Amino acid sequence: MSRRGHVYKRGDSWTYILDTSLPGQRRRQKSKGGYRTKRGALTALNEAQSTVQRGIYVEPSKLSVKTFLLDHWLPATKAGLRESTFQGYRSAIRRYVLPRLGETRLQALTPDQLNAFYGELLVSGRSGGKGGLSPKTVHNVHVMLHKALHDAVRWSYLPRNVAEFSDPPRQTSPGKAMRTWTPEELRSFLQFVEADPLFAAWVLSSSTGMRRGEVLGLRWQDIDFDHRRLSIRQTIISIDYRVEVSEPKTARGRRSVALDTGTVTALRAHRAAQNQLKLKLGEAWQDHDLVFCRDDGTPVHPDRFTQMFDKQVREGGLTRIRLHDLRHTHATLALAAGIHPKVVSERLGHSTVAFTMDVYSHAIPSMEAEAAETIARLVQGHKP
């Protein structure tokens, strides 16, 4: 008999008894049976004894993945998450995790199961099994599960985080999926939308690289016309299709952006038109100080903004790109024009210059060749 436990035969199977108490504690014992052989029971006992000695013993539990995520993890983490992040986690759990892993015992979850789960999402993860999810989306699901299982370890539900030993799909580089316009294509687009009431929004998006929510969240008080700058202090987001006002996710997101003369002119004209509408509506106008809003002053839904852009691109017969690709177009054209990456990174609100270069350097393959020629001229001197 071991000091910390022993095994015995019970009917046709073997059971182990484990002493789980620590020195100085009142004696506590746990049992687990169902092993077909004495050797199997002894092996399981030795493993359990090891976890007790290392202080990571976890009591056996039938808690399911579903119960842990919905009843324990989400409620406990909600206070520390942005509302949009919390809603994103909850949606991913309900749409992707629960239908496939929800009834699995939390302690029975294995790396192999997670790998199979990720593979299934890539092939048929969309609603109704109509196609697979992108590697980036599946990777985001993995990140969420990794965090949840990490917390399960901290809270003594699990002895280890099995997500650490799984193989999630690599994220596709954002740059590889992007499509950007040439200067001529961007010029054609702006000429086509010149009479659009949201003309200034399209100009602003393409001349600053601002995100959709940043453009929609911009207020008149955030624009300094005299110094031709604006400050990004709030964004408009959609949570369960409800329009919400939020703050930028990071300190880098809260930034000041310089404006060119053409953009300032477009914004001034837009303000004049909006003032006329406010006078016409009188008390019916709901003043949120938003630069771009609905006809009554209320926020524009981000999805509606995207739909309006898609409609203009389609009717203009232009190369199809996403609204977010206006941001990519701005960055790509700026880097290709020789603007320093740090400046571009700050305008976009990226976390680091390295991230900016990782995303966009592939889109301008001539940069490295130009660098080689520049260095050669410096070393060899200018030839007449």
N, C-alpha and C positions, 0 to 999 in steps of 0.2 A: 504494500500500500504506500502510495506517495504521500508526502507531507501535505501536498496541496490537493490531492484527489486520488481517486481510484476507479476501477471499472468492475462491473459485475454483469453476469448473465441474467437476462430477464425474459423468460420464455424462449423464443427462437432468436432473439437479438441481444446485443450488448449495449449497456448504458454506462456513461461515465458520470461521476460525482466530482464536482470541482469546488474547492474552497476559494471563494472570490474576495474574502475579507483581507484587508491590509493590516500590517502590524499595529496593534493597539486598538483595533476595531472589534466589535462583537462578531462572532463567527457567523459567516453567511455562506451557504452552499447552493450551487445550481447543478441541475442534472440535465443531460441530453441523451436520448436513446435512439434506437432504430438502426444501430450499426450491425451489419451482418456477421462481422468477425471481431474477435478480441483485438487483433492487430489494428483494425480500423478504429475501434473505440480508443485504444491507447494513443494512436497517432493524433486523433482529434483532441484528446485530453492534453497531450504535450503541447499542441498548438495553442489551446486555450490557456494553459499554465504560463506559456511564454508571454501572452498578451497581458495577463495579470501582473507578472513580474515587471513588465515594461510600462505598466500603468495605462495601458490602452485597451483593457478588456471591455467588451461591449456585451451587455446581456442579450441573449437571443430574443428576437422580436418578430412578430408576424406583420408588422407595420408595412403597408404597401407604398409603392412609389407615389400613387395618387394621394393617399392620406397624408403622407409626409409633405408633399409639395403644396397641396391646397390648404391643409389644416394647420401645418406647422411652419413651413418655410416662408410662404408668401405673406402671411400675417406678421411674422416676426421681422421681415425685412422691409416691409412697406414704408415705415417711417423714415428709413435712410435712403430711399430711392426717389428720383424725380417721378412725378405722376406718369409721364409718358413712358419711362423705363418700366415702371411697375405694370402698366397696362400691356406693354409689349411682352413682358415675361408671362403674364397671365394668359395672354392670347396664344403664345407659343406653346405653353403647357397644355392648354385645352385643345388646340388644333393639331399638334404634332406628337406630344409626349404621351398623353393619357390614352389615346386610341391604341397605341402600340406597346407601351410599357406600364400603363397605369396600374394594372392588377399584379404586376410582378412584386414580390417581396423586396423591400428596399435592401435588406441584407443579402439577398440572393442575386442581386444585379451584378453582372460580370462585364469585363472589357469586351468580350466577344459579343455580348448582347448589344452593347452600345455601338460597336462597329457595324453589326447587322442593321441596327436602327438607323444609323447615318446613311448606310447604303440604300435602305428602302426610301428614305426621304429624298435622296438624289434621283431615284428612279420614278417614284410615284407619290411624292410628298404633298402635291397640291390637292385642293379640295376635290373629292370624288375620284382621286387617283389619276386625274387628268394631267399627267406630266410630272416632272420632278422639280424640286427646289434647286436654286443656285447653290454652288459650293459656299458662297459667302453666307447665305441664309442658314444653311446646315451648320456651318462653323459657329454662327451666332447662337444656335440652339445648344451646341456643345459647350460654349462658353457659359451659358446660363446654367446648364446641368453641372458643369464643373464647379461653379460657385455654390450651387445648392448642395452638392455632395460634400464639398469642403466644409460647409456649415454643419452638415450631418455628422461629420467626423468630430468637429469642435464640440457639438452638443451630445456626443457619445451615443449616437444612433448607429454609427458605422466605425469599424476599426481602421479603414483606409478609404481613400477616394479612388474608386475604380475608374473614374473619368481620366485620371492621370495616366492610366495605362492603355487607354483606347487610342484609336487612330482616326481623328476627325479629318474631313477633307481639307485640303489646303484652300485658303481663300484665293479666289481669282484676283489678280492685281486690278484695282479700280481702273487704272489707265488702259488696260487691255480691252475693257468692255466699252470704253467711252467712244463717242463719235463727236468730232468737232467740225465746225465750219471754218472755211478759209475766210480771209478778210473780205473777199468779194461776196461770198455767200452771206456773211453777217450784214454787209452793207445792203444787199438785196432785201434781206428780211426787214431791216429797219425802214427801208424805203416803202416796203409793202404795208407795214403797220402804222405808217405815219398818221393816218386819220383815226386810228384806234384810240378810244378813251384811255386805254392803258399804255399808250405809246411811251410815256415816261418810265413806266415799270419795266418795259422791255429794254429801253435804253440803259436804265440803271443796272439791270441784271447783267447785261453784256459788257458794260463799261467798268464794273466793280467786281464781278464774280460773286456777288452776294448770294446766299442761299435763299431758297423760296420763302421760308418762314421769316428770314431777316428782312426781305423786301416787304412782305405783307405786314410785319410788325413795326415798320419804320413810322415814326411820328414827326410832325412838322417841328416840334421842339427839339428833335434830334439833329436837325439840319442847320448848319451855320453857313448861310448863303454868302456872307461877306468874306469868309475865309475859305469858301468852297470845300467844306468838309462835312461829313456826317458821322454820327456816333451810333453804333449798334448796341442797344440796351435791352431790347426785348424781341421776342419772336412770336409768330403765330403758329400753333401746332394743332393737329387733329388727334383727339383721344376718343376712341369709339365713335368716330365721325362727328364729335362735338368740337367746335372751335374753342381753343383755349389760348390765353396769353401766357407765355412762359419767358424765362430768362435764358440767355445763351448758356449752353452746357458747360463751357469752360471759360477761364479767365481770358484766354486767347480769343474766344468768340466775342467777348465784350471789347470792341476795338473802334478806332477812329479810322475813317477811310477818306482819302483825298478824292475830289471830284473834278472832272474836266469841264471846260466851258460849255460844251455841247450838252452834257448831262444837266448842268445847272440851269441852262436855258430851258430844257425840256421840263424840269421840275417847276420852274417859275410859271411856265404856261399851264402846267397841270394844276398848280395851286390857284391860279386865276379862274380856271374853269370850275374847280371845286367850290370856290367862293360864290360863284354865280349860282351853282346848284343849291348851296346852303341858303342863300337868300330866297330862292324860289320855294324851297320846302319849309322854311321857317321852323316852327316848333317840331315838325315831323323829323327834322334832322337829328340823329343821335350822334353827338359829338364825342368821338374817342381820340381825336387829334391824329387819326391815321392818314398817312399820305395816300395810300391806296386802299379803297374800301368799296362797299356796295353803294348803291344809289341813295341809301338812307343813312350812310355813315358807319354802318356796322362792318365788322371784319369780313374779308373775303375768305371762303373756305379754301385751304391749300389745294385740295383736289380740283376744285373748280378753276383755280388759277392755272393749274397744269392743263386742264381740258381746254381752256381758252388759248393757251400757247399752242397746243397740238392742232387746234382748229386753224389758227393763223398759218402755221407751217404747211398744213395740208392744202388750204385754199391758195396759198402763195406758190404752190408747186415747188417748194424748196426741198432740199435733202433732209430727210426725216432724222431729227435728233430729239433727245429728251430735253425738257426744260432745264434739268440739272446740267446738261451738256453746255448750256450757255456759260456756266461757271468754268467748266473745263476749257471751253473755247477762249475765254478771257485769259486764263492762266497759260495756256499753250501759246497764244499769240504774244503775250507779254514776255515769256521766256525766249521765244524765237526772235523777238525784237531786241534781245540783249539786256532786258531789265534784270537787275540782280535778283537771284532766287530768294534772298532774305526779304526783299521788298515785296515780291509776289506772295511769299508765305505769310507775311504780316497782313497784306490786303485780304487774303483768303481766310485768315483766322486759323491757320493750321497750327498744330502743336509744336512742330519743329520744321526747320528748313529741310532736314533730311527726309521727312515725310513728303514734303512738296516735291523734291527731286525724284523720290522713289515713284511717285504717282505719275509725274509728267515728263521725266527725262526721255522715256522711250518714244514719246510723241514727237520729239524733235531730234531725230538721229543725226542731223547735221551739226549739232552742238559739239560733239566730240571731235569731228573732223575739223571744225573751225578752230577748236582749241589747239589741236595739233599744229595747224598752220600758223596760228598766232605765236605759239612757243617757238616754232622753227624760225619765224622772222626775228624774234627777239634774240635768239642764239646766233643766227647766221648774219643778221644785219639786213637792211633793206638793199636790194639790188637795184641799180639804175634801170 
